[in-house]
């Protein structure tokens, strides 16, 4: 029995830092820093959750190559179990991430990688239905799982008494709510970014966005507000909490994944809504202190110490 199964994107990232925005207008630049490390929404969330003491399994699709071996090594080091599907004719996703001088990231992805092939048939049922919670970390980025297949999967999870959550990425197809309309009735926790939430709800107004999502019987809903922090609600109580990171982030890659992972760790440990958001915010702040999407994800002591330093208390 796992506490949580995280499924979605798995990557091996190459990051270059200190890249000026005018890169495309000049001949070339010398990066200030370079890191090569595991990444991808599911891997990032899985590593954070494992370090926070949750028994975690990670599912995704990779190639039978050295990049996959490195991803599995990072998961093992964090204490997460890997159930990554390996295809002999598939390449592990290996994006290049350019980090500008403000810490914002810009991705260069290669098409046709394992993430585009990930589907329900690659998920081991003996693991999938022996968990307390199922988290799909990469909605809109999994063309063979998004939409009806994910709705069916979440419905099956609920039939097995498993709670569900999903994190989203930008929908390049432009379908937005049409892509999740069948999924969200079977989802318990949804915390998109503001940019994503506004597209789903068709509004820039926080109250209108919240009202739109209140009709779907979510247990918890939230909106990641970037540098402004996070908004969370159970549609009875609501909290807007500031970011726990001070100054300019070293690297924002993986911050959203780590927030959601911290939130879910708090949820699985029985903490209340506000405390879950604080745990998520602390983990996101820890990740942003160094280059790499999960390199500096903290353990439970790291997270709770930061919360205490900020004068906050978490309670159940």
Buried (B, 14 or more C-beta within 10 A) or exposed (E): EBBBBBBBBBBBBBBBBBBEEEBEEEEEEEEEBEBEBBBBBBBBBBBBBBBBBBBBBBBBBBBBBEBBEBBBEBBEEBBBBBBBBBBEEBBBBBBEBBBBEEBBBEEEBEEEBBBBBBBBEBBEEEBBBBBBBBBBBBBBBBEBBBBEBBBBBBBBBBEEEBBBBBBBBBBEEEBBEEBBBBBBBBBBBBBBBBEBBBBBBEBEEBEEBBEBBEEBEBBBBBBBBBEEBBBBBBBEEBBBBEBBBEEEBBBBBBBBBBBBBBBBBBBBBEBBBBBBBBBBBBBBBBBBBBBBBBBBBBBBEBBBBBBEEBEBEBEE
